[in-house]
Amino acid sequence: MRAEGPARAASGRRTELDTIRTLVVVGLVFFHSALVFATDTDFYVQNRDTTDAILVIAGFGVVWAMPMLFFVAGLGSWHSLHRRGPGGFARERLLRLGVPLLFATAVLLPVPQWLRERSADPGYDESYLRFLPRFFDVHLDLSAFPFVVQGKYFETGHLWFVVLLLTFSLFLVPLTRWFPEARARRLRDALARACERRGVVLLPALPLAAMSALIGLEEDYGGWGRWAYLLFFLYGFILATDDRLRAAMRRDAVVGAVLGPLLFAACAPGFMTADDAFTDQTALAVVSRALFGAAGWCWIVGIVGLLDRRGRRDRPVPGAGGDAGRRSRLFGYLAVGALPLYVLHQPIVVAVAYGVVGLDAPIPVKYVLIVAASLALTLASYELLVRRTRLTRFLFGMRPR
């Protein structure tokens, strides 16, 4: 899979992507804390007073945040596959994603569901240990692939991201075996030459628009259809193969940064007025979903391209001190723990919210309390319970020290 000359792979670690991935994961604490106060949601714990404003504001993050995580994962997957080979890549993904998925499913995921039951019914007095067998009363349902384990109380919860990422990663193994290197090189070169024309790098928005419009969106998976995330993942994988594709994103970043918000604003009325904009087949719902799908890719191009421009202009000086050095060390500390932080955050948010919603306080006060306590507990859990030993690092998908 090695490319030489003008078709060389994008080289060097993309520190700006580490930064944005870290910000997205930390931002999920703010997002999920807000769902406690959102109207017409099925979050685990709901405040008595709610507001429609939450979902409107949250939509600005939904349109690009989780797609960004899949895009960055796809980009990193190319480098990992290139370095390890198909077999080594599959083993590494099974260890780094499969082990945390199994561990967190067994240890962490039952907690939010149990708290949902207690929050919905003040008279519910079943202990956690008695609830556990009901949570794991499951059956196989291949029609829900890749979420094939189903049950009345069982769920993958926020780990749907890990399930999809592991599935997409393993898809790459047979794909690279079946796709000859010579054909891959020709295709890569053709794409890179095409993207030398202005605007072509924005065209991947069209398949996303069509998929979102025709197949629909899924509220349970971050507001996007599960297979739309596969496109973002593959787009990142392809982008990593050639510096010219990266240059095209830098060049058209401003156009993407303008089109993304405009398309999102255009789809907003449909989502606010349609009966079920996620699945309805009315013209309004279909067009709204198409605009939403296109907006997602434009946001990615705008954010990644502009950050890449800035990163090339303001390269950090080795050994830099002061505020820049401290920020770099902080993001480095959080970046290597992005997966553990993601795995930990939602059960903690739900547990904190369960205790806070009963307070006699206005929504802003409760929200700040949930966010502050959840951030503190998530970071403390990462530092004290995950990073310190080889076993816990392994269970949460981190490399040994």
C-alpha positions as a printed NumPy array, in Angstrom:
array([[  0.   ,   0.   ,   0.   ],
       [  3.02 ,   2.265,  -0.205],
       [  2.827,   5.238,  -2.591],
       [  5.822,   7.128,  -3.899],
       [  6.466,  10.419,  -5.639],
       [  3.585,  12.865,  -6.096],
       [  1.085,  10.276,  -4.887],
       [  2.811,   9.942,  -1.527],
       [  0.723,   9.515,   1.584],
       [  0.145,  12.461,   3.846],
       [  3.031,  12.335,   6.289],
       [  3.564,  13.412,   9.873],
       [  1.209,  13.207,  12.814],
       [ -1.814,  15.429,  12.415],
       [ -1.728,  17.13 ,  15.802],
       [ -4.645,  19.368,  14.887],
       [ -6.799,  16.264,  14.418],
       [ -5.717,  14.916,  17.799],
       [ -6.835,  18.246,  19.224],
       [-10.247,  18.262,  17.569],
       [-10.861,  14.614,  18.513],
       [-10.05 ,  15.446,  22.124],
       [-12.335,  18.488,  22.077],
       [-15.193,  16.424,  20.631],
       [-14.855,  13.748,  23.315],
       [-14.725,  16.339,  26.115],
       [-17.586,  18.215,  24.446],
       [-19.768,  15.114,  24.743],
       [-19.925,  15.726,  28.492],
       [-21.547,  19.108,  27.759],
       [-23.811,  17.565,  25.1  ],
       [-25.091,  14.636,  27.135],
       [-25.524,  16.824,  30.208],
       [-27.75 ,  19.087,  28.1  ],
       [-29.984,  16.163,  27.079],
       [-31.144,  15.948,  30.688],
       [-33.054,  19.191,  30.053],
       [-34.16 ,  18.589,  26.451],
       [-37.805,  18.173,  25.475],
       [-38.9  ,  15.038,  23.56 ],
       [-35.774,  12.969,  24.154],
       [-35.377,   9.551,  25.711],
       [-32.28 ,  10.281,  27.753],
       [-31.767,   8.128,  30.828],
       [-32.527,  10.853,  33.365],
       [-34.878,  13.757,  32.628],
       [-35.28 ,  16.975,  34.56 ],
       [-38.851,  17.93 ,  35.454],
       [-38.505,  21.215,  33.546],
       [-37.238,  20.993,  29.963],
       [-36.637,  23.322,  27.039],
       [-36.761,  22.996,  23.233],
       [-33.746,  25.295,  22.92 ],
       [-31.379,  22.461,  23.88 ],
       [-31.99 ,  20.446,  20.719],
       [-31.651,  23.495,  18.464],
       [-28.275,  24.377,  19.992],
       [-27.132,  20.746,  20.087],
       [-27.849,  20.381,  16.377],
       [-24.8  ,  22.494,  15.565],
       [-22.63 ,  19.811,  17.17 ],
       [-24.575,  16.815,  15.896],
       [-24.006,  17.767,  12.264],
       [-20.202,  17.441,  12.479],
       [-18.909,  16.114,  15.831],
       [-19.439,  12.344,  15.557],
       [-18.729,  12.382,  11.8  ],
       [-15.42 ,  14.029,  12.701],
       [-14.509,  11.157,  15.039],
       [-15.129,   8.615,  12.268],
       [-13.244,  10.728,   9.734],
       [-10.199,  11.012,  12.005],
       [-10.395,   7.277,  12.772],
       [-10.42 ,   6.487,   9.055],
       [ -7.385,   8.647,   8.472],
       [ -5.483,   6.929,  11.274],
       [ -6.566,   3.508,  10.015],
       [ -4.729,   4.002,   6.722],
       [ -1.463,   4.657,   8.516],
       [ -2.013,   1.734,  10.902],
       [ -2.894,  -0.671,   8.093],
       [  0.049,   0.574,   6.034],
       [  2.415,  -0.009,   8.959],
       [  1.08 ,  -3.313,  10.352],
       [ -0.388,  -5.069,   7.336],
       [ -3.936,  -6.505,   7.231],
       [ -3.414,  -9.232,   9.831],
       [ -1.582,  -7.031,  12.304],
       [ -4.126,  -4.263,  11.827],
       [ -7.048,  -6.624,  12.551],
       [ -5.374,  -7.922,  15.719],
       [ -4.609,  -4.409,  16.909],
       [ -8.182,  -3.23 ,  16.316],
       [ -9.656,  -6.236,  18.112],
       [ -7.452,  -5.539,  21.134],
       [ -7.761,  -1.741,  21.164],
       [-11.514,  -1.626,  20.457],
       [-12.92 ,  -5.104,  21.095],
       [-11.535,  -5.513,  24.622],
       [-12.848,  -2.118,  25.891],
       [-16.18 ,  -2.837,  24.233],
       [-16.608,  -6.15 ,  26.049],
       [-15.313,  -4.836,  29.362],
       [-17.428,  -1.678,  29.372],
       [-20.524,  -3.594,  28.243],
       [-20.165,  -5.92 ,  31.216],
       [-19.161,  -3.357,  33.835],
       [-20.435,   0.109,  32.861],
       [-23.426,  -0.105,  30.525],
       [-25.938,  -1.611,  32.988],
       [-25.61 ,   1.428,  35.276],
       [-27.398,   4.003,  33.067],
       [-30.198,   1.551,  32.288],
       [-30.738,   0.796,  35.972],
       [-30.795,   4.509,  36.757],
       [-33.3  ,   5.012,  33.926],
       [-35.646,   2.572,  35.639],
       [-35.213,   4.265,  39.022],
       [-35.648,   7.751,  37.541],
       [-38.813,   6.862,  35.594],
       [-40.551,   5.177,  38.529],
       [-40.112,   6.589,  42.059],
       [-41.458,   3.322,  43.435],
       [-38.845,   1.18 ,  41.673],
       [-36.77 ,  -0.514,  44.372],
       [-35.   ,  -3.355,  42.548],
       [-31.338,  -3.57 ,  43.542],
       [-28.597,  -3.241,  40.969],
       [-27.496,  -6.85 ,  41.439],
       [-31.044,  -8.102,  40.802],
       [-31.314,  -5.883,  37.717],
       [-28.12 ,  -7.248,  36.107],
       [-29.551, -10.621,  34.951],
       [-32.397,  -8.789,  33.225],
       [-29.943,  -6.488,  31.469],
       [-28.056,  -9.493,  30.076],
       [-31.194, -11.386,  28.994],
       [-30.34 , -11.083,  25.279],
       [-30.862, -12.678,  21.895],
       [-29.254, -12.372,  18.464],
       [-30.904, -10.244,  15.794],
       [-28.897, -10.09 ,  12.56 ],
       [-31.343,  -7.608,  11.033],
       [-29.903,  -4.92 ,  13.316],
       [-26.31 ,  -5.502,  12.113],
       [-23.814,  -4.675,  13.462],
       [-25.848,  -4.341,  16.679],
       [-26.705,  -8.019,  16.643],
       [-27.106,  -8.464,  20.426],
       [-30.549,  -7.265,  21.476],
       [-32.657,  -7.425,  24.627],
       [-35.454,  -5.644,  26.459],
       [-33.015,  -3.85 ,  28.766],
       [-29.714,  -4.546,  27.04 ],
       [-28.19 ,  -1.791,  24.946],
       [-24.851,  -0.73 ,  23.528],
       [-25.564,   2.785,  24.801],
       [-22.928,   5.325,  23.857],
       [-20.626,   2.455,  22.845],
       [-22.448,   2.302,  19.509],
       [-19.493,   4.386,  18.313],
       [-17.036,   1.639,  19.284],
       [-19.216,  -1.071,  17.704],
       [-19.344,   0.789,  14.4  ],
       [-15.675,   1.763,  14.452],
       [-14.591,  -1.835,  15.064],
       [-16.917,  -3.06 ,  12.304],
       [-15.673,  -0.499,   9.786],
       [-12.055,  -1.218,  10.673],
       [-12.497,  -4.933,  10.085],
       [-14.206,  -4.183,   6.755],
       [-10.881,  -2.753,   5.588],
       [ -9.014,  -6.057,   5.976],
       [-10.72 ,  -8.009,   3.148],
       [-11.031,  -4.802,   1.129],
       [ -7.266,  -4.332,   1.049],
       [ -6.692,  -8.005,   0.291],
       [ -9.121,  -8.011,  -2.626],
       [ -8.072,  -4.63 ,  -4.051],
       [ -4.757,  -4.978,  -5.943],
       [ -2.138,  -2.375,  -5.127],
       [ -1.764,  -1.34 ,  -8.782],
       [ -5.493,  -0.625,  -9.104],
       [ -5.511,   1.202,  -5.774],
       [ -2.602,   3.366,  -6.924],
       [ -4.359,   4.27 , -10.168],
       [ -7.583,   5.13 ,  -8.373],
       [ -5.724,   7.177,  -5.777],
       [ -3.909,   9.106,  -8.476],
       [ -7.123,   9.762, -10.412],
       [ -8.848,  11.089,  -7.299],
       [ -5.895,  13.31 ,  -6.447],
       [ -5.793,  14.773,  -9.98 ],
       [ -9.553,  15.379,  -9.93 ],
       [ -9.305,  17.2  ,  -6.596],
       [ -6.81 ,  19.633,  -8.06 ],
       [ -9.884,  21.366,  -9.496],
       [-11.642,  23.737,  -7.158],
       [-14.714,  22.373,  -5.449],
       [-14.216,  18.701,  -6.315],
       [-13.186,  17.857,  -2.751],
       [-16.679,  18.962,  -1.683],
       [-18.426,  16.443,  -3.961],
       [-18.318,  13.599,  -1.395],
       [-21.177,  15.542,   0.202],
       [-23.472,  14.194,  -2.539],
       [-23.392,  10.491,  -1.509],
       [-23.966,  11.575,   2.079],
       [-26.916,  13.693,   1.   ],
       [-28.408,  10.826,  -1.024],
       [-27.902,   8.261,   1.746],
       [-29.394,  10.532,   4.399],
       [-32.37 ,  11.406,   2.203],
       [-33.209,   7.894,   1.022],
       [-32.263,   5.664,   3.952],
       [-33.026,   8.142,   6.717],
       [-31.334,   9.132,   9.953],
       [-31.166,   7.343,  13.298],
       [-31.622,   9.311,  16.489],
       [-29.978,   6.579,  18.586],
       [-26.678,   6.958,  16.738],
       [-25.878,  10.604,  17.115],
       [-28.498,  11.787,  14.645],
       [-26.866,  10.14 ,  11.596],
       [-27.576,   6.863,   9.83 ],
       [-25.07 ,   4.199,  10.846],
       [-23.891,   3.667,   7.253],
       [-23.356,   7.378,   6.703],
       [-20.601,   7.069,   9.298],
       [-18.993,   4.435,   7.083],
       [-18.674,   7.057,   4.368],
       [-16.993,   9.512,   6.734],
       [-14.637,   6.731,   7.836],
       [-13.765,   5.816,   4.244],
       [-13.324,   9.471,   3.291],
       [-10.748,   9.812,   6.055],
       [ -9.048,   6.589,   4.961],
       [ -8.814,   7.831,   1.373],
       [ -7.644,  11.314,   2.354],
       [ -4.662,   9.814,   4.186],
       [ -3.334,   8.213,   1.014],
       [ -2.199,  11.331,  -0.83 ],
       [ -0.938,  14.787,   0.125],
       [ -2.78 ,  16.324,  -2.828],
       [ -6.14 ,  15.435,  -1.263],
       [ -5.055,  17.119,   1.945],
       [ -3.976,  20.186,  -0.041],
       [ -7.385,  20.303,  -1.726],
       [ -9.101,  20.412,   1.685],
       [ -6.878,  23.311,   2.715],
       [ -7.612,  25.159,  -0.496],
       [-11.419,  24.769,  -0.31 ],
       [-11.673,  25.05 ,   3.471],
       [-13.278,  28.488,   3.432],
       [-15.928,  27.362,   0.926],
       [-16.709,  24.362,   3.134],
       [-16.801,  26.531,   6.252],
       [-19.375,  28.794,   4.607],
       [-21.492,  26.093,   2.956],
       [-21.687,  23.913,   6.078],
       [-23.561,  26.401,   8.283],
       [-25.684,  27.599,   5.346],
       [-26.835,  24.086,   4.469],
       [-27.466,  23.312,   8.128],
       [-29.55 ,  26.474,   8.506],
       [-31.513,  25.514,   5.386],
       [-32.38 ,  22.079,   6.788],
       [-33.366,  23.348,  10.245],
       [-36.97 ,  24.401,   9.381],
       [-37.734,  20.933,   8.054],
       [-36.427,  19.222,  11.178],
       [-38.43 ,  21.581,  13.367],
       [-41.744,  21.226,  11.524],
       [-41.879,  17.71 ,  10.031],
       [-43.628,  15.02 ,  12.089],
       [-40.542,  12.8  ,  11.968],
       [-37.823,  14.356,   9.855],
       [-35.511,  11.399,  10.578],
       [-37.615,   8.86 ,   8.677],
       [-40.606,  10.552,   6.985],
       [-40.762,  10.242,   3.205],
       [-42.47 ,  13.597,   2.671],
       [-40.71 ,  16.016,   0.336],
       [-39.893,  18.355,   3.224],
       [-38.299,  15.62 ,   5.319],
       [-36.35 ,  14.103,   2.424],
       [-34.946,  17.468,   1.308],
       [-34.084,  18.398,   4.889],
       [-32.162,  15.168,   5.377],
       [-30.326,  15.692,   2.09 ],
       [-29.254,  19.17 ,   3.148],
       [-28.186,  17.83 ,   6.538],
       [-26.072,  15.087,   4.931],
       [-24.338,  17.538,   2.603],
       [-23.768,  19.978,   5.459],
       [-21.898,  17.335,   7.452],
       [-19.147,  16.9  ,   4.862],
       [-18.845,  20.642,   4.275],
       [-18.317,  21.152,   8.008],
       [-15.56 ,  18.503,   7.967],
       [-13.794,  20.13 ,   5.014],
       [-14.056,  23.555,   6.618],
       [-12.855,  22.527,  10.075],
       [-10.085,  20.152,   8.989],
       [ -8.879,  22.389,   6.174],
       [ -8.726,  25.542,   8.285],
       [ -6.991,  23.76 ,  11.152],
       [ -4.484,  22.296,   8.701],
       [ -3.79 ,  25.774,   7.324],
       [ -3.153,  27.093,  10.794],
       [ -1.065,  24.078,  11.759],
       [  1.241,  24.547,   8.767],
       [  1.568,  28.257,   9.519],
       [  2.119,  27.959,  13.265],
       [  4.226,  24.85 ,  13.724],
       [  5.147,  24.4  ,  17.399],
       [  8.736,  25.003,  18.356],
       [ 10.307,  21.963,  20.064],
       [ 10.678,  22.569,  23.785],
       [  8.275,  25.517,  23.701],
       [  7.297,  26.724,  27.154],
       [  4.69 ,  29.102,  28.493],
       [  0.984,  28.819,  27.72 ],
       [  1.568,  27.115,  24.347],
       [  3.672,  24.414,  25.956],
       [  1.152,  23.813,  28.725],
       [ -1.719,  23.572,  26.232],
       [  0.298,  21.119,  24.156],
       [  0.993,  18.917,  27.19 ],
       [ -2.672,  19.044,  28.253],
       [ -3.959,  18.015,  24.839],
       [ -1.286,  15.333,  24.619],
       [ -2.379,  13.961,  27.991],
       [ -6.04 ,  13.898,  26.941],
       [ -5.456,  12.752,  23.343],
       [ -3.919,   9.411,  24.307],
       [ -6.918,   8.833,  26.57 ],
       [ -9.631,   9.782,  24.103],
       [-11.133,   6.284,  24.038],
       [-11.145,   5.759,  27.834],
       [-12.613,   9.229,  28.315],
       [-15.315,   8.417,  25.79 ],
       [-16.108,   5.081,  27.445],
       [-16.237,   6.585,  30.933],
       [-18.111,   9.829,  30.394],
       [-21.743,   8.832,  29.816],
       [-22.302,   6.512,  32.815],
       [-20.788,   9.248,  34.966],
       [-23.002,  11.96 ,  33.444],
       [-26.103,   9.823,  34.032],
       [-25.138,   9.037,  37.627],
       [-24.435,  12.702,  38.415],
       [-27.638,  13.853,  36.704],
       [-29.633,  11.309,  38.698],
       [-28.518,  13.054,  41.861],
       [-28.805,  16.626,  40.584],
       [-32.257,  16.688,  38.958],
       [-33.932,  16.365,  42.336],
       [-32.471,  19.658,  43.549],
       [-34.68 ,  22.725,  43.752],
       [-32.689,  24.898,  41.342],
       [-33.136,  26.468,  37.879],
       [-31.965,  24.676,  34.74 ],
       [-28.734,  26.711,  34.266],
       [-27.573,  25.947,  37.81 ],
       [-28.311,  22.234,  37.483],
       [-26.597,  22.1  ,  34.093],
       [-23.415,  23.706,  35.413],
       [-23.397,  21.313,  38.376],
       [-23.786,  18.247,  36.136],
       [-21.09 ,  19.379,  33.703],
       [-18.584,  20.377,  36.392],
       [-19.039,  17.224,  38.472],
       [-19.073,  14.928,  35.421],
       [-15.901,  16.435,  33.969],
       [-14.109,  16.205,  37.308],
       [-15.164,  12.597,  37.908],
       [-14.394,  11.513,  34.331],
       [-10.887,  12.991,  34.445],
       [-10.277,  11.619,  37.934],
       [-11.421,   8.143,  36.856],
       [ -9.153,   8.29 ,  33.823],
       [ -6.155,   9.365,  35.899],
       [ -6.649,   7.193,  38.979],
       [ -8.46 ,   4.111,  37.663],
       [ -7.271,   3.723,  34.071],
       [ -3.813,   5.158,  33.433],
       [ -1.994,   3.737,  36.44 ],
       [ -1.769,  -0.014,  35.715],
       [ -1.045,  -2.215,  32.707],
       [ -4.272,  -4.175,  33.255],
       [ -6.596,  -1.18 ,  33.314],
       [ -4.817,   0.389,  30.344],
       [ -5.368,  -2.851,  28.424],
       [ -9.037,  -3.039,  29.425],
       [ -9.648,   0.514,  28.178],
       [ -7.723,   0.141,  24.904],
       [ -4.599,   2.075,  25.874],
       [ -1.085,   0.994,  24.978],
       [  1.243,  -0.067,  27.805],
       [  3.579,   2.608,  29.067]])
